[in-house]
Amino acid sequence: MVTPSGSAMPTFEPESGQFTATVPDSTKQQPSRWRLPEWFAVSQVAGPALLYLPGSQVFRVPLRAGVFAFSLMGLVWCLRRSRIAKVHPSWILLVSAAVYMAVMILHPATNTTMAGLAQVGMHFAVAAPLFWAPYYFLGDYKRLARVLTILWVLNGASVLVGILQIRDPGTWMPAEFASVMQTYKQSIAMYQYRAGDGSMAIRPPGLGDYPGAASGAGMFVAVMGLAYLGLPVSLPRKLLGSLMGMAGAVVIFLSHVRSSLVVVVGCAVIYSIILLGQGRLRTALTLALLMAVCGFYSLLYAESLGGQSPIDRFATLLEDNPSKVYEKSARLGMVIGAFDTYLVEHPLGAGLGRWGMMRTYFGSENNLDSPMMWSEVQFASWVLDGGIVLLSLYLIALAVAVLRVVRLCLFHQSLKLRQWAAVIVMLSAGPIAFLFSYCPFYSQMGMQFWFLIGAFEGLAQSEQGRAVSGFEAEADVPLSYEFPDVPRSPNDTAGFGG
């Protein structure tokens, strides 16, 4: 299906007097201008943001599906143009999972053929960036920085709109909410609370159409604010990242989505551990101090806008130890049910189109052999769609992906690759954590996960190509040409934020 590219070879540049890495023509790095990855990043926020416009609910299905279709078109485009680099080790597991799901279309309890095909298409769309992203990031750190900046800016816009929706809802709240909210008018009341000025506020959707959706943008912006501390970016960028990170935390408080706050704190802890593992004690301490200060002032500002309600909502996280708090939530019951009920009753899968939006959009309630089943956590969704086979394949694929990045993060010779690997590990922690409370790998969150894993794979392949065994050592050329003057010791990183 995909042929691995050849290894990069070093060549001597007479003008600079240095050895540089070259890549075979099939995987040669293209000029760093806007290409598929940048437009993919724009589509991740701009596509759903169109639902913020009045009258857009008529086009809700194509707008939501278009974001995933863009990912699939990217894969087709790259295959046609031979723009597939050596793929990530997880690819065979994801393809095997898709093949098994395709077989599940024949399951007698599959709701409709169209719903089954849509579910398989969703799986392919979420995983597709892992195949086409590495090509575009071969040695191109600037492209990765640009893509993350695009996501940061667009999500930042959603965060600011979310705050304005509490300050001035008459101007900034969308005219229409998601169609399901319009169908069940009583649902709106579930997402209301009394704001600081005494009025009834709705959890901010940001640039979206579902109450509380701004928390997702807030989570990304807050985590990126932490990431800038450990990257070699300018001081103004670090300060702006911190300020926007505070805004992200504010909108999380105003949205009442506790899981988003837990993920941000968890990402900060993971990032700190990685920084310590890399010997960057100063950056880890700065991160801890910034988290405390920004968290305190974010909560104060959220209280001034949202009243006592945000404090009461998030205070429940401190009522008991985290395991007890999670145990009291409905999500734990769903995770347990995935294994002791669904997996026992459907060890090889329950058929496709049995749950979620694929059933709503493409299924039929007239199929009495395929009654609806409930799933709001990823484990249950995998079990329903493919039983122990799909569950195992995907969990192993995730483990391979995360362990590969962590290993490169801690042990690779290139300082710049290690710095970016730490950021990728932190950004990847969110989707992994949401396995227990959401279905991230049937959503844009999972698609962005595989996109970042694929992007980093391109960077890692370039670095591995440059470090040709024995050659650079004989020539006394640094293993990482991005920072030729820095020490090679992982602990000697004081000049780069540590």
N, C-alpha and C positions, 0 to 999 in steps of 0.2 A: 504493500500500500504506500509506504513512504520509504525512500532510500536514504540511508544516512549519508551525509556529506563527508567529503574527505577532510583530513586534518589540515589545519593552518600551518604554513611553513614560514620561517623567518627569512627575510631578505635584507641585504646591506644597502643602506641609503648613503651614497657618496657625499651628498651635500651636508647631511646632518652628522655623518660619521657614526650612525647608530644602526642597530638591527631593529627592524620592525616586522610585525606579523602580517602576512598576507593570507587571504582566504581564497579558496577555489572560486572560479567564476560562478558556480552554481549557488554559492552562499555569500558572495561578495557583498560587503556592507554598502548600502545605497546612501546617497547624500541625505543628511539629516534634515529633511524638510517634512512638512505635513503629509502623512500617508494614512494608510488604513488604521494604525493604532490610535492616532490622534482623533480621527473621525469616530472611531469606536468609542473613545472616551467621551466625546461630545454627546453621542447618541445615548449613553447610559443615563444622562441627566436630562438632556434636552427632549428626548422622546417622551418620557413620562411627564415632563413639565408642560407639554402641550395640553394635557388634560386639565391644567389650571385655567385654560381659556374658556370663556362661556360658550356653550353649545358643543363642546368637544366630546361629551359623553356618548353621542351617537357613533363616534369613531373609536370608542374605547378599546374594543377587541383588536382592530388592526394596529392601533398605536402601541398597545402593550405587546402584541406579537411581533411588531416591527423591530423592536430592540433585539429580540432573539434571532429574528430572520437576518439581521445585519451580521451577526456572528457567523451564521451558517454561510451567508454569501461570501464572507471573508475567507472561509475555508475553501469554498469552491473556486474563488478567484486565485488563491495561492496555489491550489492544485493545478489549475489550468496554466498558470504562469511559471510553474516549477519553483515556486517560492516557499518551499518547505525545507527548513534546515533539519539537522539531526534532531529527532523528537525526544521528548522527555521520557524517562523510563516508565512513567505511569500510563503511557499511551495504550499499551496492549491491554491493560486492565480495563480502561474506560471503553475501548472498542469491544472487548469481550462482554462487558456489561450491556452495551447497546445491542449487541447481537442477541443476547439472552432476552432482553426486553422485546426485541422484534419477534422472537419466537413466541413470547407471551401474548402477542396479538391473537394467536390461535387458541388461547385459553378459552374454554367454554363460557367463563364468567366475564370475559372482556365485554365492556358495555357496548361499544360500537367500534367498527374498524377505524373510523375517523378519529375517535377519541384515543384509540391505541396508537395510531400513527402520530398523533399530536404529542402523546406522552414520550414516544421514542424521539421525535423531533426535538422536544424540549431537552432531553438528555444530551443529544448531539450538540445542540446550540450552546448549552452551558459548558460543555467540554471542548468545543471547537477552538477557542483561543489557544489552548495548549499546543495545538498543531501549527497554527499559522503565526503566532506571536514571536517564537524564537528567531525566525528569519529577520524580522524587522529590528531586532535589538542586538544583533551580533556586534558587540563592541561599542554600542551606541548608548553610553550613559546619559547623554544629553536628551535622547528621546525618552528614556524612562523618566527623567526629571520633568520633561515637558508634559508627558501624559499625566503624571501625578499632579502637576500644577493645574492642568485643565480640570481634572476631577475635583481638586481642592477649591478652585475658583467657583465652579458651577455649584458644587455642594455648599460652598460658602454663601452664594446668592440665595440658595434655598433656606439656609439657616437664618439669614437676615430677614427674609420674607416671613419666616416662621415667627420671629420675635415681633415683627410689625403686626402680625395677625392677632397678637394678644394686645398690643398697644392700641391698634386702630382696626378692629375687625371689620368695620363697615367698609373700609377701603381695600383691605388686603386679603380678606377671607375669600376663597373661590366662590363663584356664584353657584356652582353645582358640585356636589360630592359624588363619590363613586356610585355607580348605578345601584349597587346592592344597598347602599345607604338610603337611596331614594325609594327603594322598594319597601324597606322596613324603616319607616319614619321614627319608630321608637328607638332605633339603634343610635341616633344622634344623641339622645339623652345619656347614653352610657359614656359618652366622650366629653361631657360637659362638667365644668366645675366653676366655683365662684372665684373670680379674679380679685386682684388687690383693690380695684376700684368699686367692688361690690356687684359688678355685672356678671352674667353667666358667660364664660369663655368656653370655646371648643378647643380641644387639643390641636395645636397648629399642624396643618398638613404641609407647610412650606410650599415648594413648587410641585405640588401634587394634588390629589383629590381625595385622600383618605385621612381622617383625623389621626394625628400622632405620627404621620409619615415623616415629618421633619426630623424626628429623632434619628433616623438612619443617616441623613445628611449631617446632623450634629455629631454623630459618632465618628464618621469619616473625617470631618474637619478637626475634631478634637485629637484624634489619633495622629493625623498628619502634623498637627501642631507639635506633638511630641517628637515626631520623626525628624523634623527640621533641626532639633537640638543636636542630633548625632550625625548630621550631614555637613559636608564642607560648603555651606551656603553663607551668604552675607549676613551680617548682624541685623540689618533691617528686615530681611526675610525671616530670621528667627523670631524677632519681636512681633512682626505681623502674624506669623504662625501662632505665637502664644496668644495674641489678642483674639484671633479667630477661633482658636481652641477654646477660649473662655466663652465666646459666643455659642460655640457648639455645645458646651456643657449647659449653658443657659437654656437652649432650646430643648435639650434632653429633659431638664427639670420641668419645663413648661409642658412637655408632651406626656409626662407621667409614665414614660417607658423605662421601667427599672432595669430591664435586661441590657439596654444600651449603655447605661451607666456602669453596670457590672463589667461589661465587655471592655469599656474604655479603661477602667481601673486594672482589669486583668492584662490588657495589652501593655499598660505602663509597667506593670510588675515584670512581665516577660521581657520587655525591652531593657529594663534595668538589669535583669539577670544576665542578659546577653552582653550588655555593655561591661558589666563586671567580668564576665568570661573573656572579653576582649582586652581587659586591662584598662578600661576607660572609666576609672573611678570618678573623676571630676564631672564627667557628663552624667553619670548615674546619679550623683548627689544633686546636681542642678535639676535633673528631671524630677526627683522626689520633692525638692523645694518648690518647683514650679507647679507641680500637681496640687500641693497643699494650698498654695496661695491662690491659684486660679480657681480651684474648687470652692474655696471659701467665698471669694468675691462673686463667683458665678451664682452660688446659692443665694447670696444676699440680693443680687439683682433679680433673680428669678422670683424671690419672695416679694420684691417691690412690685412686680408685674402680676404675678399669679396668686398673691396672697399666701395664706397658710397651707393651702391645698398641696403644693409641691413638696413642702417640708413634711407634711403628714404622710404623703405617699412614699417618699424615699426613706422616711424614718423606719418604715417596716423592715427595711433591710438590716437594721441594727437591733431589731427586737430579739434576735437569737443568732446563733452561729449560722454561717451561710448554708450549710447542709440542711439545717432545720427549716430555714426560710424556704429553700427550694422544695423541701419535702411537703410543706404546706400548700405549695402552688399546684395548680391543675396539671402543669406540664410534667411533673414527675409521674403522675398517674398515667399519662399518655406514653411516656417512655417505658414504664413497666408493662403497660398493656401491649406495647409493640412486641415484647419478647414472650410474655407469659400467656398472651391471648392470640394475637395475630400470627406470630411465628409458629405457635403450636397448631393452630387451625389451618394455616396456609404456609407450610414449610417451603414450598416452591413458588409461592406467589398466589395472589387472589384474582389475577386478571388485571387488565389495564382499564383506565377510565372509571375506576371505582370511587375516586375521591377528588377533591380539589377543583380547580378552574377548568381543567381539561374536560372534566365531566360536565361542568356547567356550560361551557362553550360548545362542546362537540358531542356530548353524550345524550342519552335518551332515558327518561324515567319509565318508558314503556317496556323496557327489557326487564321482566320480572326475575330473570335468572341472574341479574347483576344489580342487586340493591346497593344503594349508596353506603359507603363506609367512611368513618371520620378519621382524619389525620391532620395534626397540626405540628408534629415534630418529625424530623428527618428520618429517624429510625423506623417509625411506623410506615412512612411513605415508601421507603426502600423495601420493607417486608411485603407490603401490599403489591408493589409492582414486580417484585422478583424474588421474594423469599430470601432464604439464607444465601443463595447464589449472588444475587445483586448486592445484598448487604455486605457480604464478605469482599467482593471485588472492589466495591467503592471504598470501603474502609481501608483496605490494603493500598489502594491507589493514593488515598490521602496521606497515609503513613509514609509511603515512599516519597511523596512530594515534599512533605514537611521535613522529614529526616535529611533529605538531600540538601535542602536550603540551610538547615541548622549545621550540618557538617561543614559546608563551605563557609558558613558564617564564622565558625570558630577556628577552622584549620587552614583555610586557603592562604596562599602567599600574598595575594593582592590585597592591599589595605582598602582600596576603593571598593572592591567586590565585597569585602567583609562589611563595610559600612552600609552598603545597599542591601546586603543579605539580612542585616539586623532589622532594617525597615520592612523588608518583605516578610520576615518571620512575624513581626508585630502585626502587620496588616492581615496576614493569613490567620492569625489567632482568632479574629472575630468570627469568621464563618465556621471555624471548628467549634468554637464555644456555642454558637447558635444551633448546633446539631441537637441540643437538648431542649430547645424552646421554640424552634422554627423549622422551616424546610429550606435552608439556604441554598442547597444544590438543586433546587427546582425554582430558582429565582435569579435575579441579577446579581445578588451577592455571590452566588457560586460561580457565575460567569466571570465576574471580576477576579475571583480567587484564581481560577485557572489562567486568566489573562496575565496576572502578575507572576504566577509561577512560570508561565511560558516566557514572559519577558525576561525574567531573571535567568532562565535557562539559556537564552541567547547570549547574555553577558557572560555566563559561566563557560559556555562553549568557546567563546573568543579568548577568554583568559587561559583556558586549557590548551588552546591552540598555540598561544604565545609561549607558554612554558614548555617548549619542546625538550624532552629529556636529554640532559647533558650538554645541549648545544649552547644555551644561554650561559650556563655555568662556565664553560670553556672561554666564552667570549667576554665574561665578566659584565654581562648586561643584566640589569634588574629584571626580576620576574614580572613586575608590573610596571609597564612603561608610562602609566598615567602619572605616577608619583616617583620619578626616578631618583629623587634625592632623599626619600624617607627611609628610615631603617626598616629592615625586614622583620624585626621581632614584633610579634603581635602585641607585646606589652608597651612598646615604645611608640605611643600615638598621641603624645601631648600636643603636637602641632595641629591636630585635626579634631578638635572638640573633646578630647578625652582628658 
